[in-house]
Amino acid sequence: MEAPSPARLYATLAGAVLVVLGLAGFFFDLAWLNFLYVGSGALGLLVAGRSSRPYALGLGLLYTAIATWDFAAYGWLHLAVGVLGLAAAASTPKRAERLKPRAQTAAERP
C-alpha cells in the first residue's frame, strides 16, 4: 500500500464523489456522463492504495480534455476534477523517488 500522498487522497475523494454523482445522475437521465462518473470513480477507489499517481494523472488529463471540449453545464466540475488531478499527480513523487534511500548528512554519519 502506498504512503499517504496528494494523489492517494485525490483518488479516494474524487473516486467517492464521482461515484455518488454518477449514481445520483441516474435518477434524472441515462446520460453517458453518469456511466463515466461511476466507472472512473470506482476505478479511483480501487487503485487508491496502489497506483494513485497514474490514476490522478490520467483522470486529470481526461477531465481537462472533456472540460475544454464541452464547457457546458458541468464544465466547471470537469475542469475542477481535471486540474486537481493534474496538481495531485505533479505534487506526488514517482514511486522510484519515494523508495530511494535518503543520503546521510555529515551529522548523521557514524
N, C-alpha and C positions, 0 to 999 in steps of 0.2 A: 504494500500500500504506500502511496506517495505521502510525503510530509505535507503539512498544510501549506498551501500556496495560493496566490490570487487566482490561478487557473482552476484549481480544485474547488475553491469557493464559488467561482463563476459557473463551473459545470454543475455543481449541486443546486445553486439558487436559480440559475437560468433554466436548468432542466425542470425543476419543480414548477416554476412559473409558466413555462411553455406547455407543460402537460395540463395544468389547470386551465389555462386559456384555451387550449385546443379542445378539451372536453367540454368546457362551457360554451364554446362556439358551436358545438353540435346541436345545442338546443335551438339555435337560430337558423342555421343552414348547414349544408354539407359541402362547404367550400374546400378547395384543395389546401388552403392555408391551415385549416384545422388539422388535416392529416399531417401536414408539415410540422406544425407545432407539437403535436403529440409524438410524432416519430423522432424529431430532433431533441425534444425534451427527455423522452425515455432513454435515448442514446446517451445524453449527458448524465443522467442518473446512473446508468450502467457503467460508464467509463470514468466517473469522478474519482475513483480510487486508484486507477491505473494510468490512464493516458489522457489526463485532463488538458495538458498544454496543446497537443494536436487538435483536440476537440474544440478548445476555445479559439484557436487559430482558424480552423475550418468553418466553424459556425459564424465566427466574426466576418470572414470573407463572404460567406453565403448570404447572411442577412444584410450586410452592407451593400452587396450587389442587388439584392431584392429591393432595398430601400431606394437605391439610385435608379433602378429600372421602373419602379412603380411607386412614386411618392404620393400615395392616395391616403385613404382614411387611416390606415395603420402604419403609414410610412415612418412616423416618429418612433413607433415601437420597434420596427425592424432596424432603424438606424441606431437606436439605443442598444439593442441586443448586439448588433454588429460591432459598433465602436467599443463597447465594454468587453466584448470577446477579444478583439484585437489588442486592447490595452492589457487584459489579463494575460494573454499569451506573451506579450512583449515584456511584462514585468516578472514573468516566471522564468528562471534559468532553465536551460536544457538539462535533460536528465544526466548527461555525462558531466556537466559542470557541477551539479549538485552532489554527485558521488565522488568527485575528485578530492583527494586528501588535501587539507589545508596546510600550507607551508608554515613551519615553525619560525617564530621570531627569535632573535638573539636571547631575549629574556627567558624564553621557554626551553631553550636547549639545555641538555644536562651538562 
